[in-house]
Amino acid sequence: MTMVTTRSETERPSRSPETSADREPREPRETHDPTDAAVGSGHPDAPRAGLRGVRTWRPTPRLLWTVTAVLLLVAVAVTATLGRSAWQQQREADSRAAALAAGRQIAVNFVTMNAASFDADTQRVLDESTGAFRKEYASTLAQLEPVVTANKTVSTVERAEASLVSGDDDSAKVIVGVVAPTSNASTPKAEKKTYRLRLDLVKVGDAWKVSTLDFVS
């Protein structure tokens, strides 16, 4: 009888199943974005590819000198304009002040009268007058002198206040209020009289002169 020997399979060592806890953790694989290489490569301060064609504009020395010269010319022009304006304003102010002072003094001289100095008093008024007023005033002196002399009239000015109504470089209108103590042969004690005069002044040469004088209430 033939014996058939069966070869027993060699026992292989059994592997115990590995648990998830026994396995070593694996490091995650790095994923690379294709755009990261383009953006992150190179020096941080290096210009980007899209800005490589941009040129920086720098003014030339000639242009700088031209701009500087233009600015200087503008500054000089503005300064000259402002200076002329200030000069004109000061000139007008001085002219008004001179007209006001002249009107006040003419009114004082007109009211001032003394029998002992009649000729000198009236001559001052003639020297400060012109036009129609001068002719009219001169024509009254022949009749006025004997009256002043006979009455021994003395008229002085205690106070005078003037205001400028209007004026420019060549003409002005002035109102003057005058307080004038007046005495004569019949009234030895001076009595204060008040006058309000309106004077039209004109510039004759460098002097202001009266062309019209009226008493106003």
C-alpha positions in Angstrom: 0.0 0.0 0.0 1.4 3.1 -1.1 1.5 5.7 1.6 0.8 9.1 0.4 2.4 11.5 2.6 0.9 14.9 2.6 3.3 17.6 3.2 1.8 19.8 5.7 2.0 23.4 4.9 4.6 25.2 6.8 2.9 27.4 9.3 3.5 31.0 8.6 3.8 33.4 11.5 0.5 35.1 12.0 0.5 38.9 11.8 -1.6 40.6 14.3 -3.6 43.4 12.7 -2.2 46.8 13.4 -4.4 49.3 15.1 -4.6 52.8 14.0 -3.1 53.8 17.3 0.0 51.7 16.7 0.7 53.3 13.4 3.1 56.3 13.4 1.6 59.4 12.1 2.7 60.5 8.7 3.6 64.0 7.9 1.1 65.6 5.4 2.5 66.1 2.0 3.1 69.7 1.0 1.0 70.9 -1.9 2.6 73.5 -4.1 0.5 76.2 -5.8 2.1 77.1 -9.2 1.4 80.7 -8.6 3.4 80.6 -5.3 6.6 80.2 -7.2 5.9 83.2 -9.4 4.9 85.5 -6.5 7.3 84.3 -3.8 10.4 84.0 -5.9 13.0 86.7 -5.8 13.7 89.5 -3.4 10.7 91.1 -1.6 11.7 94.5 -2.8 12.1 93.5 -6.5 9.5 95.0 -8.8 6.9 92.8 -10.1 6.8 91.6 -13.7 3.9 93.9 -14.5 5.8 97.1 -13.4 9.0 96.4 -15.2 8.0 98.7 -18.1 7.1 101.7 -15.9 9.6 104.7 -16.1 10.0 107.2 -13.3 9.7 110.8 -14.5 12.3 113.2 -13.2 12.3 117.0 -14.1 15.3 118.2 -15.9 17.4 121.0 -14.3 16.4 123.4 -17.2 12.7 122.7 -16.4 13.3 123.4 -12.7 15.0 126.7 -13.5 12.1 127.7 -15.8 9.5 126.9 -13.1 11.5 128.8 -10.5 11.8 131.9 -12.8 8.1 131.9 -13.5 7.2 131.7 -9.8 9.6 134.6 -9.0 8.0 136.7 -11.7 4.5 135.9 -10.4 5.6 136.8 -6.8 7.1 140.1 -8.0 3.9 141.0 -9.9 1.7 140.2 -7.0 3.9 142.3 -4.6 3.9 145.2 -7.0 0.1 145.1 -7.4 -0.4 145.0 -3.6 2.1 147.7 -3.1 0.5 150.0 -5.6 -3.0 149.3 -4.1 -1.7 150.2 -0.6 0.0 153.3 -2.0 -3.2 154.4 -3.7 -5.2 153.9 -0.6 -2.8 155.8 1.5 -2.7 158.6 -1.0 -6.5 158.9 -1.0 -6.5 158.9 2.8 -3.9 161.7 2.9 -5.9 163.7 0.3 -9.1 163.4 2.4 -7.3 164.4 5.5 -5.8 167.4 3.8 -9.1 168.6 2.4 -10.8 168.2 5.8 -8.1 170.2 7.5 -8.2 172.9 4.8 -12.0 173.2 5.0 -11.9 173.6 8.8 -9.2 176.3 8.6 -11.0 178.3 5.8 -14.2 178.3 7.9 -12.3 179.6 10.9 -10.6 182.3 8.9 -14.0 183.3 7.3 -15.7 183.8 10.7 -12.7 185.5 12.3 -13.0 189.2 12.1 -11.5 192.2 13.9 -11.9 195.9 13.1 -8.3 196.5 14.0 -7.0 193.8 11.5 -9.7 193.9 8.9 -7.4 193.9 5.9 -5.2 191.0 7.1 -8.3 189.0 8.1 -10.0 189.4 4.8 -6.9 188.8 2.8 -6.5 185.3 4.3 -9.9 184.4 3.1 -9.1 185.8 -0.4 -5.9 183.7 -0.5 -7.8 180.5 0.4 -10.7 181.1 -2.1 -11.2 180.7 -5.9 -13.9 180.9 -8.5 -17.3 182.4 -7.9 -16.9 182.6 -4.1 -13.7 184.7 -4.4 -15.3 187.2 -6.7 -18.4 187.5 -4.5 -16.5 187.9 -1.3 -14.1 190.5 -2.8 -17.1 192.5 -4.0 -18.5 192.8 -0.5 -15.4 194.1 1.2 -15.9 197.7 0.2 -19.3 197.8 2.0 -18.2 195.5 4.9 -15.2 197.3 6.1 -16.9 200.6 7.3 -19.5 198.6 9.2 -17.0 196.4 11.0 -14.8 199.4 11.8 -17.7 201.6 13.1 -19.1 198.8 15.3 -15.7 197.7 16.5 -16.6 194.2 15.7 -14.5 191.4 17.1 -15.3 187.8 16.2 -13.1 184.9 17.3 -13.5 181.1 17.1 -13.7 179.1 20.3 -14.3 175.7 18.7 -14.6 174.3 15.2 -15.5 170.7 14.2 -15.4 169.5 10.6 -16.6 166.4 8.7 -16.0 165.3 5.2 -19.1 164.7 3.2 -17.3 163.5 0.1 -14.0 163.9 -1.7 -11.5 162.7 -4.2 -8.1 163.8 -5.4 -9.3 167.1 -6.9 -12.5 168.1 -5.0 -14.2 167.7 -1.6 -17.3 168.8 0.3 -16.9 169.7 4.0 -19.3 170.7 6.7 -17.9 172.8 9.5 -19.6 173.7 12.8 -18.1 176.8 14.5 -18.7 178.4 17.9 -17.7 182.1 17.7 -17.7 184.5 20.6 -18.6 187.9 19.1 -18.5 191.4 20.5 -19.1 194.9 19.2 -19.7 198.5 20.4 -23.2 197.8 21.5 -22.4 194.3 23.0 -19.0 194.7 24.8 -19.4 191.3 26.4 -18.8 188.6 23.8 -21.8 186.4 23.0 -21.3 182.9 21.6 -22.7 182.5 18.2 -22.9 179.2 16.4 -22.5 178.8 12.6 -22.7 175.8 10.4 -21.0 176.2 7.0 -20.8 174.0 3.9 -17.8 174.4 1.8 -17.0 173.1 -1.7 -13.3 172.7 -2.1 -11.2 172.3 -5.2 -7.5 171.5 -5.6 -5.5 174.3 -7.1 -1.9 173.3 -7.5 -1.0 171.7 -4.1 -3.5 173.8 -2.1 -7.2 173.3 -1.3 -9.3 176.3 -1.9 -13.0 177.1 -1.4 -15.1 177.7 -4.4 -18.5 177.8 -2.7 -19.4 178.7 0.9 -23.0 178.6 2.3 -24.5 178.9 5.7 -26.7 175.8 6.5 -29.0 175.0 9.3 
